Amino acid sequence: MKIWYQSGLSFERFRAYEKHLREHIKAAADPGSEFEICGTKKGGTGVEYLFTEYFFAREMIENGLKAERQGFDAYVIGTTNEAGLIECREVLNIPVIGMIEASVHAACIMGRNFALITPNEKMIPHFEEQVSRYGLKDRLVGIQYTEFKIPELGRVFEDSQLQQKQLSEFREGARKTIEAGAEVIVPIGGIAGLFLARSGLHEIDGVPVIDTISVAVKTAEMMVKLKNLTGTFVSRRLTFARPPDEILEQVCRDYGVDRS
């Protein structure tokens, strides 16, 4: 199977992240699974702001259209704000996987509830709303945050002091949620999640820490296999009812969307 993994970050800006991401996905993938790992043109600046996400979502959607046109079996939105996820799932005829959506549902299998740790406080309201959209508000114990913004966090793979600070702050935040009753921890942020997984931090005080990237990889593979077995992979009733081809083509022409 061929799966397009779309990171939310520009690999030109985050080269160390790209290197570790490619290694991590290769290790997580099944034999025979081929992952095309792509970055964005400009992503990585101000991802915690809704203003930025508005522009960011278009690139995610356009790349999803390209993935389908080029014959990929699934499309993974590997950014934790999941910009463009709903739109892509509505129009693409291949499974579309959201990294955090898949991770919080995995957390609900692993425990009765879960907590989130975000890279900074600004992201908290967004992820409260995101969990509500998943229908899992009652299973969210709480959200804690570390004191990192994305550009600074991009140096974490190369800066030992930053690594220790990030690990310390993550553990501190996680333990606050564990004291509040959390049974599973889900890290927010592609860089943060990758760094924690590469550091081997998969458990704190008996509480699992989700490897969000590996969960996204395995969920994509599973959905492709289910589609091959059953022919179904998404409901086309109401929420994800697909627009007719003529409307899709007209909108792409009107707004200059590249589907090549």
Secondary structure, 3 states (H helix, E strand, C coil): CEEEEEECCCCCCCHHHHHHHHHHHHHHCCCCCEEEEECCCCCCCCCCCHHHHHHHHHHHHHHHHHHHHCCCCEEEEECCCCCCHHHHHHHCCCCEEEHHHHHHHHHHHHCCCEEEEECCHHHHHHHHHHHHHCCCHHHEEEEEECCCCHHHHCCCCCCHHHHHHHHHHHHHHHHHHHHCCCCCEEECCHHHHHHHHHCCCCEECCEEECCHHHHHHHHHHHHHHHHHHHCCCCCCCHHHCCCCHHHHHHHHHHCCCCCC
